[in-house]
Amino acid sequence: MSRSAHPAGPRYADVMPEGHYTAPPADLNVLDPRVWARTVTRNTDGAAEVGGLDVRDLAEEFGTPAYFLDEEDFRARCHAWRDAFGEGADVFYAGKAFLSRAVVKWLFEEGLNLDVCSGGELAVALSAGMPADRIALHGNNKSLEEIERAIEVGVGRIVLDSFQEIVRVAHVAERLGKRQRVQIRVTVGVEAHTHEFIATAHEDQKFGLALAGGQAAEAVRRVLKLDALDLVGIHSHIGSQIFDMAGFEVAARRVVSLLAEVRDEHGVELPEIDLGGGLGIAYTSEDDPAEPHDIARALREIVTRECEANRLGVPRLSVEPGRAIVGPTAFTLYEVGTVKPLEGLRTYVSVDGGMSDNIRTALYDAEYSVSLVSRTSTAEPMLARVVGKHCESGDIVVKDAFLPADLAPGDLLAVPATGAYCRSMASNYNHALRPPVVAVNDGGARVIVRRETEDDLLRLDVG
């Protein structure tokens, strides 16, 4: 999608996009396990359940819209990633996907590390008891205050993103009498097969120091000259929502070539490389993401092969799954407000949330699934567009979906795979109140991020 396109995507108010599916699924009542959290099922009444709890009861207790997060699924995915990479590697959960104190505690208990990219995320991590040496600090423009706090508390690594940041981090570390472990983020010239706005490894973007033109090599030279910095490795991140490992293969080859160059020029073999995250998840039944063990095996083989070719020892590998862990574990529950058929086009279904709780459809042209979850239906399928209640024509939750033709106000719809970025990027557009995040586990539910109130809004407005 070009930068000049409408933010809701091409033909946002027209007929079905070319190349999109044209036939409804065989059974609208089926909840595809590829896109729903692991404990989501339908009960004998036809309503969906998560963690053994009926969504109708959850809606009554916690209201809508609301995010419901399957804690069992989250922990299982943490365990799968940790087990896949084993003791010889590090798994850093990318906190930008979704972060709360409960999530930090789960990560700690499941043995994962944490990647943060702001002072606020660092504050949440520390307040929930994550040891500082298991935290990495990212960001392309870290403030002096953020750098100082990170070094004071002893974060395990700071990822350097510019020549200016090398100086800033070194200056603060020296002033505090500390030697800070750092990595250098490099852009490797690989554009992952993903949306233009979330592909981050080609040269024309804000992150990192380019391999092309020698920027990255110069950054290494500068860091190695500074006693206050301990250069432990190279960091690369090639994009988001990636299904194809080919981009990682090219990135690893170029990163390892830099390691060989560092060894030959400076006599130093850097002990770590971080290949970032960005692994895709299933938003629709057409998506087919790889399993953590397959990803781990492929990355190890790629890195080992390239190191052997360059006569290097194999460095310790790090990865940063965020969406791949939390994304599939949550869904957003909405109540239908109006149903508006447009003759010859589609039916517009308005729900009580919208772009304030899920901006990704408008921002990235993202695709989602949606299902009627308060009951089953034998009605014919209708082509629908699920939209929000905001004063914006691009306020679209699900662009094109098939829903039962007897859909009515008061029905509950759920959009799966909203664990990543939806709450993190939520806003108060139209002074909407951001929804709560409710953790569900083994027949119990508890709020881990409460719903905003009008008092919250007014408290910030000092008049």
N, C-alpha and C positions, 0 to 999 in steps of 0.2 A: 504494500500500500504506500503510495507516495505521501510526502509530507503535506501536500496541498489537498489531499482527499478529505471528504467529509469525515469528521472524527468517528462517526458510527459505521463507516465503511461504505463501499460502493453500493449504489442503488438502495440506500438505506430505507427508502419508503416506496420502493417499486416492487415488482413481482419477484419470485424466487430467483436468486442469483444463478447464473449459468454454472453448470458443473456441480451444483448442490444436489442432494438426494431428491428424488421426485416421488418416491413411494413411501408410505408410512410403514413402521415396523409391523410385524405380524401380530403382535399383542402389546397394546399400549400399557397393560398392567404389569408387564415384566420389568423388574428393576435389575438392570445389567450389572453384575458384580464387578465388571471392569471399571465402572465409573462411580460406584457407590462404596461407602465405607464398609468394612468387613462384616459388621454386625447388623447391617440394615437388611431387613426382610419384610415381607407382608404377613400380617397375622390373619387369623381365621375370619375376622371382620372385613378384611381387605385393606385395612390401613397399614401404613408403613410403621415399622418399629426400628429403633436403634438402641443397642444395649439392653434390649428387652422392654423398652418403654414406647408406648404408643404416641405417635406424633400429635394426635389430637389432644392427649393429656399434656404433652409438652407445650403445645401452643396455648392451652388454657392456663398453665402455670407460669410460663415465661413470656408469653405474648409473641407477636410477630411484627416485623421480621426479626429473625434471630438466627445466629449461627450455632449449629449443634455439632460438637466435636467428639468423635469416638475415641476415647482415651485408650481403649484396648488396641485399636488399630494403630494409633500413633506410637504406642510403645512397641508394638510388634514390628513396625517399620524401622524404628530406631535400632532395634535388636538385629533386624535383617541386614542393615547397612553396616553395623559394627561387626557382625559375624562375617559378612562377605569380605571385608578388608582385613580383618584380623589384627594381630598385635603389631605387625610390621608397618602399619599405616595409621593415619589419623582421619577421623570423620568429624568435620566441623559442620554443625547445623547452621544454615544461613538464616539468621534471626530476622532478616528483612521480610521473609515470607509470612511469618506470624510469630509474635513474641509476647509472652506474658510470664508472670512469675511462676504460675503453675507449669507452663511448658518448660521453663528453665529447670525446675525441680525434676521433671520427668527426664529431661536430657541428662542431668547429672546422675540420676539413678540408673539410667540405661547405658552410661559409659561414653556418651558423646561429648565432644567439645562444642564451642559456640563461636560463631563469627558474627560480629556486630559492626555497624557502619555509622554510628552516631553516638553522641554522649548520652542521649536518652536510652538507646538500646543497651549501652554499657551500664547505665544506672539500674535498669531492670535486672540485668544479669547479676550484678553484684548484690542487689537487694534480695534476690532469691537464693543467694548462697553459692553461685557458681564460682569455683576457685579461679582467681585471676589468671593463673598460668595456663588455664584451659580455654582462655578467651583470645581471639584474634580481632584486631581492629582494622577495618577497611575504610575506604572513602577517598574520593578524589580531591577533597578540600577540607581536611580536618582542621578544626580551629586549634589555636594554641591551648585553649582551655581543655579541649578533648584530648590532645596529645599529652598535656601535663598530667591529667587525671589517670590516663592509661598507664603512663610510666610510673607514676606514684604507686598505683595499686599493684603493678607488676604483671601486666598482661603478657601472655606468652609470646605474642608476635605483633608487630605493627607492619602492615603492608604499605610500602612506600609507593607513591603514585606520581611523583614529579620531582624535578631537581630541587625546587623550593622546599619540598617536604623533607628531603634528605637533610637539608640545613636545619629546618625547624626541629625535627625530631632529635638530631644530634645535639643541638643547642640546649634543648630542654633536658635531655638525658645527662649531659655534662653538668648542667647547673644543679641537677638533683643528685649528682654523684653516682649515677647508675650506668650500666652498659645494657642497652636495649636490643633484644633480638628483633631482627627485621627481615622481611622478604621484599623483593622488588617486583612490582606488577609490570609485566611486559605485554604489549600487544603484538601478536604473532602473525597478523596478516591473514587470518582465517575468518571468513564470514560464515557463521553457522547457518544451517537451513532453518531460519526462524524469521519472525517479524523484524522489519528494519529497525524499529525503535528498541528492540531488546537483543540485537546482535552486537556484541561488544568487543570483538577482537580485530576488526579491520582498522586500518590506521586512522580514518577520518572520524574520530569520536573522542570523547573526553577522558576515557580511562587509560591509565598506564603509560609506559614509555616504549616506543616502537623499536622492534628489532631492526627494521629497515632504517638505513641511515646512521646506524650506530648509537642511537639514543640509549638503548638498554645497556650496551657494553660500557658506555660512558658513565651511566648510573652506577654500575658495578664498580668501576674504577674509583669513583668518588666515595662510595660507601666504604670500600676497603681501606681507604686512607684515614677514616675517622675512628678514633679509639672508642668513642661513646656508642658506636653501633656495631652489632655482631650480625653480620650477614649470614643467614642460615639457608637461604634458598631463593628460588624464582617462583613467581606466581603467574598463572595464566587463566583467563576465563573467556570462553569463546561465544557465549550467548545463553539463551534460555529456551526452554521447551524444545530440547533437541532429542531426536530419536536415532539419528545416524551417528555411529562412532567414527566415521571417516574424518570429521573435523578434529576430533581429539587426537587421531593418529598424526595428522599434519602438525597440530599444535605441539604434541609431545616431541616430534622429531626436531622442531625448531628450538624448543626450550632446551633439549638435550644438547643440541649443537652449541647453544650459548654456554652451557655448562662446560663443554669441551674447550671452548674459546677462553673461558675464565681460567680453567686449569692451565692451558698452554701459555697464557699471558701472565698470570699472577701466581701460578703454582698452588692454587687452592681448588679443592674439589668441594663444592657446596653440597651439604648433606640432605637437602630437602627440595622437592618440587611440589607445587600445589596446582592441580589441573582444574580447580574451580568446581562449579556445579552446572546447573542448567539442564539436567536430565529431565525429559518430558514425562508427563502423566497423561492418563486417559480422561479427556473432557467429554468425549463422545465415544460411542461404540466402535467408531472407525479408527480410533487411536490404539496403537499397540506398543506401549513402552516396554523396555527391557527390564529384567529383574536385577536386583542389586548384585547377586553373585555373578551374573553374566557381565555386568558392567565392570566389576572388580577384576574379573579374569582378563577381560579385554584390555583394560588400562594397564594392568601389570605386564601383560605380554608386550604391549606397545612400548612401554618404558624400558623394560628389560632388553628388548631387541635393539632399541636405539642406543642404549648405554653400551651394550656389547659391541656394537658397530663403531662406537667412539672410544672404546677401551676405557670406559668409566665404571666405577663402582655404582651399583644401583642405589639411588638416593631414596630416602623415606618419602612415601607418597601421601599426599593429602587430597581430600575431595570435600566439597561443600554442598551437599544436598539440602535444599530447603523445601521447595515445592514438592520434590519427590517424596518427602516424608509427610509433611502436613497437608499437602493439597488434597489427596484423596480421602482424608480422614474426616472431613466436615461437609455439611450441606447447609444451605440457607433455606429456611422455611418461611413462606409467604402466605398471606391470605388474599384470595381473589376479591377485587372490589367491583370491577365492571367488566363486561364481555361485550365487545363491539364488532359485529360482523361487517366487513366491507365487501360488497358484492363483487365477485370475480377476482378478488385479491386474496384476502386472508382475514382472520379474526384477530382483533387486538384484545389481549387479555391484560388488564391493568392490575398490578399487585401493590401491596402497601409498602414496598421498598423501592429500589431502583438504583440509579447510578451513584447514589450516596453510599450504598453498601456494596456495590460491585461496579466499579468504573471500568473494568477491563474490556467489556464489550465495546464501549464507546472509545476507549483509549487505544486498544490494540486490535479491534475487529475480532475479538476472541469469540470462540464458539463454545456453547454450553449445552448440556442436556437439561430436560425438565420433565417432571412427572406429577400427575395427580396422586397425592399420597394419603388423603383423608378417607378415600374409598376406592373401590375398583369400579369400572364402568364397561358396559358392553356396547356403548354408543359408537357410531361411526367416527373415525378420526377426522379431525379438521385441521387444516393448516393454520397455525397460530403464530403470533409474535407476542412474546411476554414483555411488557413494558412497565416502567415505574410511574411514580406519581409526581415527578419533578417537572418544572416548567421548562422543558427542553425536548425538542423533537428527537434528539439523539439519545434520549433516556431509554435505552433498550437493555433488557436483561438477557433474553434469549432471542436471537434474530428470527430463526425459523425452526419451528417444532410442530410435531403432531400431538394434539391433545384431544380428549373425547369431546364430541360435539355437544354433550349435555353439561359441559362445564358451567358452573353457576357461581354467583357471588357467595362468599362464605366458604367455598372449597379451599383446601390447602394444597399449594404447589410447593415442591422442593427442587432446588437446583443443586446437584451434587458437585463435588470437586471444587468447593469454594474455600477450602482451608488455607490456601496460600494467597496472599496479597489482598484479598477482598477486605478483611477487617483492617489490615495494615494500611491500605490506601483509602479507607472509608473517609467520608467528609461530612460536613454540616451544610452542604448545599441546600438552599431554601430553608436553612435552620432545621434540617432534619436531625433527629436524635440518633446517634450511632447505635446499632443493635448490640445486644449482649452476646458474649460467647459462653455457651453452656457445655460443660464437659459431661459426657454420659458414659457410664461404665457399670456393667453388671447390675442393672436394675436401679441404679441411682443416678441422679443428675444434680449438678451444682454449678452455679455461676462462677466463672473464673475471670471474666471481664464484664462488669455490670452494664446495663443499658444506661445511656446518658439520659439526663432529665432536663427539663426546662430550667431548673435551678442551676445546673451546670453551665448552660449557655449564658444565663444572666450573670453568673458569678464572674465570668470573664469580661463581660461588657461593663466597663467601669463608668460609663455615662459621660 
